[in-house]
Amino acid sequence: MSSPRSTRTTTLPSPGEVFEALTWALDHDLGALQEHRRLAHLGPASRRRADDALVRRWRRVADACRGS
């Protein structure tokens, strides 16, 4: 009997969002940029997780700046 798969679906950030987050991190959060670069080179799955984490961090900061 097969085990049930997770029904959680995630939308990966677009390449444009990743680029914007990387650009933001270069100017404002070198620690986040370094962490992304360290994880991104471990393989495709790790790269997707690193991209997602960086974009989420960028969005949180952008939302806080807008007062959302």
Secondary structure, 3 states (H helix, E strand, C coil): CCCCCCCCCCCCCCHHHHHHHHHHHHHHCHHHHHHHHHHHCCCHHHHHHHHHHHHHHHHHHHHHHHCC
